[in-house]
Amino acid sequence: MSRFKTLLSDTAIYAAGEFGVRLITFLLVPFYTYVLTPAEYGAMDVILTLSQLVTIVISLDISYGVFRFLLESTEAETEDILSTTIVFLTIVTGIIVTLSIITLMYSGIVINYIYLIIIFYFVTIWNGFFNQVARGLNKIKIFIISGVACSFFIGVLNVVLIGYFKMSYDGMLVANTIALLIGTGIVVATGGIYRYIIMAHKRFNKHTLLMLLKYTIPVTASGVCWWGMTLSDRFFMQHFLGLDDVGIYAVAFRIASILIIINTIFDKAWKAVAIKEFSSETSLEFYSKVFNNLMRLQLLVILLLTICLKYVIPHFIGGDFSIAWKYVGPLLISAMFWGFSVFLGTGYDCTKKMGGAFYTTLISAISSMALNIILIPQFGIYGAVASSLIAYIILFAIRLRSTRHYFGIKIDYALLSGGLLLIITAYFISIYLAGYLACLINISLLLLYLFINRTFIFEMQRRIKFNA
């Protein structure tokens, strides 16, 4: 199978699974906006946001290292890697949970639903680990089935607990925790991973642990910086503006995450292909073609959403959240540059030089937090949106320079600048114009983009038909 066909096939498999997962997620957004206040939704978003940081720090993001090394491991190495990691995570999570409970019991600190939050974080760590194991062992279908089942139960349980039993965001915590447990159980039971759990105490290898930690500690530092750049804006907004604005921003971010989903789906398939093709003589040509085609697709998606969301969102989102559409356009562009940065970051995975991932993300994270402090008090939600956009552009520029020696991608800058010009034009037309004139101009912009990229569109149609 050719590398393009492999990439397209793997992407299609991940997309099939992610579609069900994300569909349920998007269907829940209107539900949340009708049954929860902006403050309640904002509080839950803060908890979910913090869970990503807690997961990275406590586990030292060792799950990601497991995925990377399993791609190239023998059966004996696989047993060492998994057994060692299971023992390590058991000890670390056990200590952290115990210390957290003891601290809460004797400190007098009172946090709403804190014990539910601790359990949720604990389950999140183990779910992430077993999902990465499934990916590393190439059990993609099990990984996808687990994700779909998890999302299904999140949807059902949220509707029951919040809609029927009238729980607040504690209902979301319970629903997410139970669903993650079900998803984890599916991966462990059907993926044959349970045998590694049984033998874990017999195969612990400190040299394997040191190898994994040497790789993942820079990844952990990079992950913390990612969090600081991507998600810390919620905390600045909570401080400067309040939870109501956090809730509105969270809805806008959820909608803009359509593009993050596209990039995430692609990245899951892309990493494995890129690592295998790294030593190929034509790898740079291959990487450049893939990048530019991905860019074409993302620009098209952003243009379509920018044109449509003004008319669609008010019909699906609760009244208090309806203004969220104004923030989606710039967030979509931010998500695109995030995707570009993740793409370039594959160069660090290929060479196992994760220090580059850390320092590039650190610079951007510092920029993001500084911009949040400056812009949010002055411009409110727009300040957070602008901070995100500028930080991701900085990250993209730094990584483009950082990876040029071993990942020298040739970018079609004419396409990028032309596409962005059309998107920005459509955004301001949506903001300042209404009625048939706005629709006519925006449709003309869309047709112009399709005409410019007609060769790419015809090629994609041909590839899809050929692979079907």
ABEGO torsion letter per residue (X at the ends): XBAAAAAAAAAAAAAAAAAAAAAAAAAAAAAAAAABBAAAAAAAAAAAAAAAAAAAAAAGGAAAAAAAAAAABBAAAAAAAAAAAAAAAAAAAAAAAAAAAAAAAAAGBBBBGAAAAAAAAAAAAAAAAAAAAAAAAGBAAAAAAAAAAAAAAAAAAAAAAAAAAGBBAAAAAAAAAAAAAAAAAAAAAAAGAAAAAAAAAAABBAAAAAAAAAAAAAAAAAAAAAAAAAAAAAAAAAAAAEAAAAAAAAAAAAAAAAAAAAAAAAAAAAAAAAAAAAABAAAAAAAAAAAAAAAAAAAAAAAAAAAAAAAAAAAABBAAAAAAAAAAAAAAAAAAAAAAAAAAAAAAAAAGBAAAAAAAAAAAAAAAAAAAAAAAAAAEAAAAAAAAAAAAAAAAAAAAAAAAAAABBBBBAAAAAAAAAAAAAAAAAAAABBEAAAAAAAAAAAAAAAAAAAAAAAAAAAAAAAAX
